[in-house]
């Protein structure tokens, strides 16, 4: 059977897919820059970026060239061998960060799994069997493997799968006193997002990150920064830790690293990397030459100072648009975030309606994200044209007008008849 001749629609998803997702009513089929077209030929402005992934937009010509060139040479060889693109990529990432060693995987979850395993291995080999404690934070998100989803601070994602791994402790985010109380002699690692993404786009306070660094140093624990969502230019710095003044022991990165081609990485120091000896950890696809070649070009482009400055400038444009819309409609309780990872929390009147806003936005030709039921999340391309930003917010303005009218109609219908 010719796959292209098989008729499929949005309903096909419900008939053939395991129902762990609830995708939108339309099916995107083509993207260029910050615009996407669906099966009906309808155009959308993309403010979602594939969940902060397509930092250079869709079908970037330089990435297409690399895909074609490397695709014609070598896709996969397995880790019984090395390859040139992955070695070049490791050099680039180490030159741009504190790191001296890299381990490549296929996703952020796998990068975090490697980081947590390394931390426990270091604790075991340096201190003994007692040093296994992992501290993370409420509402954090670190992936969907069983270890990472258990370490994440959202119990709804780990419930129903049996006993969670032992020695995991969750404390409130940005709570210095609680963190200091939780980190002790049995702690092997603290894992934190510099900006909580799925948890509501909440930036860490600089003093909080410094307190984590100090407590880890005092108890010989490792500090892990999960930069899966904040990394590769998203905050206006190549990695968010570079603005914080706090350097982690391990950093994880994925999402925008491949601009949509699956790749993740764990970055660390040479001394810590020595605790992962041959055979202790591994992967089949991680660091394959096709993914590494694409990521190498992404890193080259995103690390340019002019591009990062452009992210910071666009961030101000986005915030100005959101402030203008809030002045008109009065829908937001708070606008927060870093760079082009911005969350707008809906106020009490619109609480729980983020999904409704996303559905209405799609009808207006705009792709958006949520970060929980009360937060609209914006993660557009790092190089989105200003004209596309303006058009996208014009569509959001029409979206909010519809939602506000709907809420007002509901309130009117609920009023007792006099």
C-alpha positions as CSV (number, residue, x, y, z in Angstrom):
1,X,0.0,0.0,0.0
2,X,1.3,3.5,-0.9
3,X,1.3,5.5,2.3
4,X,0.5,8.7,0.5
5,X,-2.7,7.3,-0.9
6,X,-4.1,6.4,2.6
7,X,-6.8,8.9,3.4
8,X,-6.4,10.3,7.0
9,X,-8.2,13.1,8.9
10,X,-8.1,14.4,12.4
11,X,-10.6,11.7,13.3
12,X,-8.0,9.1,12.3
13,X,-6.0,10.1,15.4
14,X,-8.8,8.8,17.7
15,X,-8.9,5.6,15.7
16,X,-5.3,4.6,15.5
17,X,-3.3,6.4,18.3
18,X,-2.8,5.7,22.0
19,X,-4.9,8.5,23.5
20,X,-2.1,10.2,25.6
21,X,-2.5,13.4,23.6
22,X,-5.5,15.6,22.7
23,X,-4.3,17.4,19.5
24,X,-5.9,20.4,17.9
25,X,-8.7,20.0,15.4
26,X,-6.5,20.9,12.5
27,X,-3.5,19.1,11.1
28,X,-0.4,21.2,10.1
29,X,1.3,19.9,7.0
30,X,3.8,22.7,6.1
31,X,5.8,25.4,7.8
32,X,8.0,28.2,6.7
33,X,9.6,30.7,9.1
34,X,6.9,31.5,11.7
35,X,3.9,30.5,9.6
36,X,2.3,27.1,9.3
37,X,-0.4,25.8,6.9
38,X,-2.9,23.0,7.5
39,X,-4.5,20.3,5.3
40,X,-7.1,22.9,4.2
41,X,-4.5,25.4,3.2
42,X,-5.3,27.7,6.2
43,X,-2.4,29.7,7.5
44,X,-1.4,30.2,11.2
45,X,1.1,32.3,13.0
46,X,3.2,30.0,15.2
47,X,3.7,31.3,18.8
48,X,4.2,27.8,20.1
49,X,7.4,26.8,18.4
50,X,6.8,23.1,18.7
51,X,6.9,23.6,22.6
52,X,10.0,25.9,22.5
53,X,11.7,23.7,19.9
54,X,11.8,25.4,16.5
55,X,14.0,28.3,17.7
56,X,15.0,29.0,14.1
57,X,11.5,28.6,12.7
58,X,10.3,26.1,10.1
59,X,12.3,25.0,7.1
60,X,15.3,27.2,7.8
61,X,17.4,27.1,4.6
62,X,20.7,26.5,6.4
63,X,19.3,23.6,8.3
64,X,17.8,22.1,5.2
65,X,21.2,22.3,3.5
66,X,22.8,20.4,6.4
67,X,20.0,17.8,6.4
68,X,20.5,17.1,2.7
69,X,24.3,17.1,2.9
70,X,24.6,14.8,5.9
71,X,21.6,12.8,4.9
72,X,23.5,11.8,1.7
73,X,26.6,10.8,3.7
74,X,25.8,9.0,7.0
75,X,22.7,8.8,9.2
76,X,23.5,6.3,11.8
77,X,26.5,4.2,12.8
78,X,26.0,3.1,16.4
79,X,28.1,3.9,19.4
80,X,30.6,1.2,18.8
81,X,32.1,4.0,16.6
82,X,32.3,7.7,16.8
83,X,31.5,10.2,14.1
84,X,32.7,13.7,13.0
85,X,29.5,15.7,13.5
86,X,29.1,14.6,17.2
87,X,32.7,15.5,18.0
88,X,32.3,18.9,16.4
89,X,29.1,19.5,18.3
90,X,30.6,18.5,21.6
91,X,33.5,21.0,21.0
92,X,31.0,23.8,20.2
93,X,28.8,23.2,23.3
94,X,31.8,23.0,25.6
95,X,33.3,26.2,24.2
96,X,30.0,27.9,24.9
97,X,29.5,26.7,28.5
98,X,31.3,25.5,31.7
99,X,31.3,22.0,30.4
100,X,34.2,19.8,29.5
101,X,32.4,16.6,28.6
102,X,29.1,15.8,26.7
103,X,26.8,12.8,26.5
104,X,24.2,12.9,23.7
105,X,20.7,11.3,23.8
106,X,17.5,11.8,21.9
107,X,15.4,13.9,24.2
108,X,15.3,16.1,27.3
109,X,14.0,13.2,29.4
110,X,16.9,11.0,28.4
111,X,19.3,13.8,29.1
112,X,17.8,14.3,32.6
113,X,17.8,10.5,33.2
114,X,21.5,10.5,32.4
115,X,22.2,13.5,34.7
116,X,20.3,11.9,37.6
117,X,22.0,8.6,37.1
118,X,25.4,10.2,37.0
119,X,24.7,12.2,40.2
120,X,23.8,9.0,42.0
121,X,26.8,7.2,40.6
122,X,29.1,10.0,41.8
123,X,27.4,9.9,45.3
124,X,27.9,6.2,45.5
125,X,31.5,6.1,44.3
126,X,32.7,9.2,46.3
127,X,30.6,8.8,49.5
128,X,28.9,5.4,49.7
129,X,25.5,3.8,49.4
130,X,23.7,6.4,51.7
131,X,24.2,9.3,49.3
132,X,21.2,8.9,47.0
133,X,18.8,11.7,47.9
134,X,17.5,13.9,45.0
135,X,15.8,17.2,45.8
136,X,13.6,18.9,43.2
137,X,10.8,21.4,43.3
138,X,7.0,21.5,43.3
139,X,5.5,22.0,39.8
140,X,8.8,21.1,38.1
141,X,8.9,19.0,35.0
142,X,11.9,16.9,34.0
143,X,10.5,14.3,31.5
144,X,8.4,11.2,31.1
145,X,10.8,8.3,32.0
146,X,9.8,6.8,35.3
147,X,12.7,8.3,37.2
148,X,12.4,11.8,35.6
149,X,8.6,11.9,36.0
150,X,8.9,10.9,39.6
151,X,11.6,13.5,40.2
152,X,9.3,16.1,38.6
153,X,7.1,18.0,41.0
154,X,3.7,17.1,39.5
155,X,2.4,13.9,41.1
156,X,-0.5,13.6,38.5
157,X,2.1,12.4,36.0
158,X,3.5,9.6,38.2
159,X,0.4,8.4,39.9
160,X,-0.9,5.0,38.9
161,X,2.4,3.5,37.8
162,X,3.3,1.8,41.1
163,X,5.9,2.7,43.7
164,X,8.1,5.6,42.7
165,X,11.9,5.5,43.1
166,X,13.1,6.1,46.7
167,X,14.9,9.1,48.2
168,X,13.1,11.8,46.2
169,X,12.1,15.0,48.0
170,X,10.0,17.9,46.6
171,X,10.1,21.4,48.1
172,X,8.5,24.7,47.0
173,X,10.2,26.6,44.2
174,X,11.9,29.8,45.1
175,X,11.7,28.9,48.8
176,X,15.3,29.3,50.1
177,X,14.5,28.1,53.7
178,X,12.7,25.0,52.5
179,X,15.6,24.1,50.1
180,X,18.2,24.6,52.8
181,X,16.3,22.3,55.1
182,X,15.9,19.7,52.5
183,X,19.5,19.5,51.3
184,X,21.7,17.5,53.6
185,X,24.5,14.9,53.9
186,X,22.5,12.2,52.1
187,X,21.7,14.5,49.1
188,X,23.5,13.5,45.9
189,X,21.8,16.1,43.6
190,X,19.5,19.0,43.4
191,X,17.8,19.5,40.0
192,X,16.1,22.8,39.1
193,X,14.8,24.6,36.0
194,X,16.1,28.2,35.8
195,X,12.6,29.0,34.6
196,X,9.9,26.5,35.3
197,X,8.2,25.8,32.0
198,X,5.4,23.4,32.3
199,X,4.9,24.6,35.9
200,X,3.7,28.0,34.8
201,X,6.7,29.9,33.3
202,X,8.1,30.9,36.6
203,X,11.6,32.3,36.8
204,X,13.9,31.4,39.6
205,X,15.0,34.2,41.9
206,X,18.8,34.7,41.6
207,X,19.2,34.4,45.4
208,X,17.4,31.1,45.3
209,X,19.8,29.7,42.7
210,X,22.7,30.9,44.7
211,X,21.4,29.4,47.8
212,X,21.1,26.0,46.0
213,X,24.7,26.3,44.8
214,X,25.9,27.1,48.4
215,X,23.9,24.3,49.9
216,X,25.2,21.8,47.3
217,X,28.7,22.9,48.0
218,X,28.3,22.5,51.7
219,X,26.9,19.0,51.5
220,X,29.0,17.8,48.5
221,X,25.9,17.4,46.3
222,X,25.7,18.1,42.6
223,X,23.6,21.0,41.2
224,X,21.8,20.1,38.0
225,X,20.3,22.8,35.8
226,X,17.5,21.4,33.6
227,X,17.8,23.8,30.6
228,X,15.8,21.6,28.2
229,X,13.3,24.4,27.6
230,X,15.4,27.5,28.6
231,X,18.6,26.5,26.7
232,X,19.9,27.3,23.2
233,X,19.0,31.0,23.2
234,X,15.4,30.9,24.5
235,X,16.0,33.3,27.4
236,X,18.3,35.7,25.4
237,X,21.4,34.0,26.6
238,X,22.8,30.7,25.1
239,X,22.1,29.1,28.4
240,X,20.0,30.7,31.2
241,X,22.6,29.9,33.9
242,X,24.9,32.4,32.2
243,X,22.7,35.3,33.3
244,X,22.1,33.9,36.8
245,X,25.8,34.1,38.0
246,X,25.4,30.5,39.2
247,X,27.2,27.6,37.5
248,X,25.8,24.1,37.8
249,X,27.8,20.8,37.9
250,X,25.6,19.3,35.2
251,X,23.4,20.9,32.6
252,X,20.8,19.2,30.4
253,X,19.8,20.6,27.0
254,X,17.4,19.4,24.2
255,X,14.3,20.9,22.5
256,X,15.8,23.8,20.5
257,X,19.1,22.0,20.2
258,X,17.9,20.2,17.1
259,X,15.2,22.7,15.9
260,X,12.8,19.8,15.7
261,X,15.2,16.9,14.9
262,X,15.4,14.8,18.1
263,X,18.5,15.3,20.1
264,X,19.4,16.0,23.8
265,X,22.6,16.3,25.7
266,X,24.0,16.2,29.2
267,X,26.9,18.5,29.8
268,X,29.3,18.2,32.8
269,X,32.9,18.5,33.9
270,X,35.7,16.1,33.2
271,X,36.0,15.0,36.8
272,X,32.4,14.1,37.1
273,X,32.3,12.4,33.7
274,X,34.9,9.9,34.9
275,X,32.3,8.2,37.0
276,X,30.5,7.1,33.9
277,X,32.8,4.3,32.6
278,X,32.3,2.2,29.5
279,X,29.0,0.3,29.8
280,X,27.6,2.1,32.8
281,X,25.2,4.1,30.6
282,X,24.4,4.2,26.9
283,X,22.1,4.8,24.0
284,X,21.5,3.4,20.5
285,X,20.5,6.5,18.6
286,X,22.1,9.2,20.8
287,X,24.7,11.3,19.1
288,X,24.0,9.9,15.7
289,X,25.7,11.9,12.9
290,X,22.5,13.2,11.3
291,X,21.1,14.7,14.5
292,X,24.5,16.0,15.5
293,X,25.2,17.7,12.2
294,X,21.8,19.6,12.4
295,X,22.4,20.5,16.0
296,X,25.9,21.8,15.1
297,X,24.4,24.3,12.6
298,X,21.7,25.3,15.1
299,X,24.4,26.0,17.8
300,X,26.5,28.0,15.3
301,X,23.5,30.2,14.3
302,X,21.9,30.7,17.7
303,X,25.2,31.5,19.5
304,X,25.7,34.6,17.4
305,X,25.5,37.7,19.7
306,X,23.2,39.5,17.2
307,X,20.7,36.7,17.3
308,X,20.7,36.6,21.1
309,X,20.3,40.4,21.3
310,X,17.4,40.0,18.9
311,X,15.7,37.6,21.4
312,X,16.0,40.2,24.1
313,X,14.5,42.8,21.9
314,X,11.6,40.6,20.8
315,X,10.9,39.8,24.4
316,X,10.2,43.5,25.0
317,X,7.9,43.6,22.0
318,X,6.0,40.6,23.2
319,X,5.6,42.1,26.7
320,X,4.4,45.4,25.3
321,X,1.8,43.6,23.2
322,X,0.6,41.7,26.2
323,X,0.4,44.8,28.4
324,X,-1.6,46.5,25.7
325,X,-4.1,43.6,25.4
326,X,-4.4,43.4,29.2
327,X,-5.1,47.2,29.3
328,X,-8.0,46.6,26.9
329,X,-9.4,43.3,28.2
330,X,-8.2,43.0,31.8
331,X,-7.5,39.2,31.5
332,X,-4.0,38.7,33.1
333,X,-3.0,38.5,36.7
334,X,0.8,38.5,35.8
335,X,3.1,38.5,32.8
336,X,6.4,36.8,33.5
337,X,9.3,34.8,32.0
338,X,12.6,35.3,30.3
339,X,13.5,36.2,26.7
340,X,11.0,34.4,24.4
341,X,9.7,32.1,27.1
342,X,6.8,34.1,28.5
343,X,3.8,33.2,30.5
344,X,0.6,35.2,31.0
345,X,-1.3,34.0,34.0
346,X,-5.1,34.5,33.6
347,X,-6.8,36.4,36.4
348,X,-9.6,35.1,38.6
349,X,-12.3,35.9,36.2
350,X,-10.7,33.8,33.5
351,X,-9.2,31.1,35.7
352,X,-9.1,27.7,34.1
353,X,-9.8,29.0,30.6
354,X,-6.3,28.7,29.0
355,X,-7.5,25.7,26.8
356,X,-10.5,27.8,25.7
357,X,-8.2,30.6,24.7
358,X,-6.0,28.1,22.7
359,X,-9.0,26.7,20.9
360,X,-10.3,30.2,20.0
361,X,-6.8,31.3,18.9
362,X,-6.6,28.4,16.5
363,X,-9.9,29.5,14.9
364,X,-8.3,33.0,14.5
365,X,-5.1,31.4,12.9
366,X,-2.8,31.5,15.8
367,X,-0.9,28.6,17.5
368,X,-0.3,29.0,21.3
369,X,0.7,26.9,24.3
370,X,-0.5,26.5,27.8
371,X,1.5,26.0,31.0
372,X,-1.3,24.6,33.1
373,X,-5.0,25.6,33.0
374,X,-4.4,29.2,33.9
375,X,-1.3,30.3,31.9
376,X,-0.9,31.1,28.3
377,X,2.7,30.3,27.2
378,X,4.5,32.1,24.3
379,X,7.6,30.4,22.8
380,X,7.9,31.6,19.2
381,X,10.9,31.4,17.0
382,X,13.9,33.3,18.3
383,X,14.1,35.0,14.9
384,X,10.3,35.6,14.3
385,X,9.9,38.6,12.0
386,X,8.4,41.6,13.8
387,X,5.6,41.7,11.2
388,X,4.6,38.2,12.2
389,X,4.7,39.2,15.9
390,X,2.4,42.1,15.2
391,X,0.0,39.9,13.1
392,X,0.0,37.2,15.7
393,X,-1.0,39.6,18.4
394,X,-3.7,41.1,16.2
395,X,-5.1,37.6,16.0
396,X,-4.7,37.2,19.8
397,X,-6.6,40.4,20.2
398,X,-9.5,39.0,18.2
399,X,-9.2,35.8,20.2
400,X,-9.4,37.5,23.6
401,X,-12.4,39.6,22.4
402,X,-14.3,36.4,21.7
403,X,-13.4,34.8,25.0
404,X,-14.2,37.9,27.0
405,X,-17.6,38.1,25.2
406,X,-18.2,34.5,26.0
407,X,-17.4,34.9,29.6
408,X,-19.7,38.0,29.8
409,X,-22.5,36.1,28.1
410,X,-22.1,33.2,30.6
411,X,-22.2,35.7,33.5
412,X,-25.3,37.3,32.1
413,X,-27.1,34.0,31.7
414,X,-26.2,33.1,35.3
415,X,-27.9,36.3,36.7
416,X,-31.2,35.6,38.3
417,X,-34.2,36.9,36.4
418,X,-35.7,40.0,38.1
